[in-house]
Amino acid sequence: IDSCMRLGAGMSEGPLEMADRLGLDVIHHNLQNFCNEYKDFKYRPHPWFNGMIRAGQFGRKSGRGFYHYA
């Protein structure tokens, strides 16, 4: 996904890289707030994403997200 978006859309970083940089826990929290505020399930985090958060995979700050960081 990231390679396609960088090459095809000219983005400097792909959406998954950006999510890791911003913090998956922050994005998850915001999605839950949008879902609750707007009463619209299109904002509901995917169960796979919920599992990442429960596993402590928060992106760069935890060393693991969509990518692994040393």
C-alpha positions in Angstrom: 0.0 0.0 0.0 2.7 2.4 1.0 4.8 1.8 -2.1 1.8 2.2 -4.4 0.8 5.5 -2.8 4.4 6.8 -2.9 4.9 5.8 -6.5 1.4 6.3 -7.9 0.1 9.3 -5.9 3.4 11.0 -5.3 3.1 11.0 -1.5 6.3 11.5 0.5 5.3 8.6 2.8 2.5 6.0 2.6 -0.6 6.0 4.7 0.6 3.2 7.0 4.0 4.9 7.5 2.2 8.0 8.4 -0.1 6.2 10.8 2.9 4.7 12.6 4.5 8.1 12.9 1.3 9.7 14.3 0.6 6.9 16.7 -1.8 4.1 16.2 -3.3 4.6 19.7 -4.0 8.2 18.9 -5.7 7.3 15.6 -7.7 4.5 17.3 -8.9 6.9 20.0 -10.0 9.5 17.4 -11.8 6.9 15.3 -13.7 5.8 18.4 -14.6 9.4 19.2 -15.9 10.0 15.7 -18.0 6.8 15.8 -19.5 7.8 19.1 -20.0 11.5 18.3 -21.5 11.0 14.8 -23.3 7.7 15.5 -21.9 6.4 12.2 -20.3 3.0 12.1 -18.1 3.9 9.1 -15.7 5.4 11.7 -15.6 2.2 13.8 -12.0 0.8 14.0 -11.6 -2.5 12.3 -11.3 -5.5 14.7 -7.8 -6.2 13.3 -6.8 -2.6 14.3 -8.3 -3.1 17.8 -6.1 -6.2 18.1 -3.0 -4.2 17.3 -3.8 -1.7 20.0 -4.5 -4.4 22.6 -1.1 -6.0 21.7 0.6 -2.7 22.4 1.5 -2.0 18.8 1.4 1.8 18.8 3.7 2.6 15.9 7.2 4.2 16.2 6.8 5.1 19.9 6.4 1.4 20.9 8.8 0.1 18.2 6.1 -1.8 16.4 3.0 -1.0 14.4 2.5 -1.7 10.7 6.3 -1.8 10.5 9.0 -2.8 13.0 11.4 -0.2 14.4 14.7 -0.8 16.2 
